[in-house]
C-alpha cells in the first residue's frame, strides 16, 4: 500500500482543483452565453418566446442539479449518444447556471424605471437602440454584483460532477479518503480549498454591491 | 389646418372607459393647459398624442401624421413631438451633456461635434450651460427638469407635451421651470401641458381645457374660464385648487 504524506494529499488536491476551476469557468461561460440569449428572447416581448424561457427556467430551477447531470450523462448514453463525464457536467451546469442567471438579470432589468423606456421612445430611439444605450449599461451595473455572487453557486455545484465520475476536487478527495482512511483530514482540506475559491468571489460581490449602490 | 387634431378619441383600460370621445384641435404656437382631477384622463390624453398609449376609437393627427402606437410610427412622431415627464426620466448613467446629445446623435445621425453644439445651445437656453459635464444626480430637481426640457428641445419638436412637470418639485423650484416654459411659449413653440399651475395657465396659456370623467367638460380662454366657470364641476374643481 502506498503511504500518503500530508504533502502528497495537498498536492493531489491542488492538482484536482485545477479541474474544478476549469469546470466552473466552462459552466460559467456557457451559462452566461445561454442566459444572454434567453434574456434577449425575453426582451423581445414575444409571448411565445417568453413562454419558452419560462418553461426552461421552471424546469432547470425546479429539478436537482444532480438529476440533470444524471440525465445528461446516463440518459444520453441510453439514447445512444456517448457523452463524457466532462461534457455531461458542462452541459448540465450550463443549464443550471443559465436558468438562474436569466432570472437574476430579469430582476435587474425590471428594477429600472419604466420611464427610462418611455423617455427613450419619446426621443425617437428604437427598441435595440434603447437597449444598447440606456437599458443595458444600467442593468449591467446592477447585475454585476449578484452575478459574481452566483458564481459561488456554480463552483459548489461542480462538486456534483464527482458523482458521475468526473475527477475534480471532490472526487479526488473521495479517492484519497479511500486510500488513507482519514476522512476528517481529507475532507476538511477539500472544504478549505472550496472556501478559498469561493470566499474571494463573495467578498468581491459585496464590494461591487457597495460600489454601485453609492454612485451611478 | 391645425397642428394637433383629435377626433372622437376613445380609450379603454380593460373595461374602464378612460377617454370618452375627445375632440380637440390645437394650432401651432398655442399654449394649452389641461386641468382636471386625477383620474379625469388628462395624462392619458397627453400620452395618446405621442403614441405612448394606444387608443381604440377615433383619430389623432399630429403635423399631418396619423398617430398609432406602433413603434415605427412613434419614432417618426418623436421628430415633431417632445415630451417632458413629472419625474424627469433623465438617463442617470450619462452626463447632462450626453443626455441632450443622445437623440440627435443616434436618431438624427448628427456628428458628435454638431450634436454637442446643439446640446450646448439648448442647455444655455435653460440656463444650465455650466452643468454640461455633471451627472443628473448632482443636480436639484428644478435643474434636472430643465435638462429634460433641453433634451426634448434638442430634437427641435413642434409640440412639447408636459405631463405635470412641476408636480414632483419643491415649491421654491417650480418658478425656474415655469420661467423656461414661458420663454419657449414666447418663442412660439406649441405647448400642451397637464398642470396644476393655475397662475401659469392664466398668465401664459391661450386656452384651458377642463377634463372631467374622460370628457372635455369645458374649454376656453383662461382668463374667462378660470374666473367665470360655467359648470358646477369646474366651479367645484377651482374651489378646491385655488
Interface residues (C-beta under 8 A of the other chain):
Chain A: X113 X115 X116 X118 X119 X121 X122 X123 X124 X125 X126 X127 X129 X133 X134 X137 X138 X141 X216
Chain B: X50 X52 X71 X74 X75 X78 X79 X81 X82 X83 X85 X87 X89 X90 X91 X92 X93 X102 X103 X106 X107 X135 X137 X148 X151 X152 X155
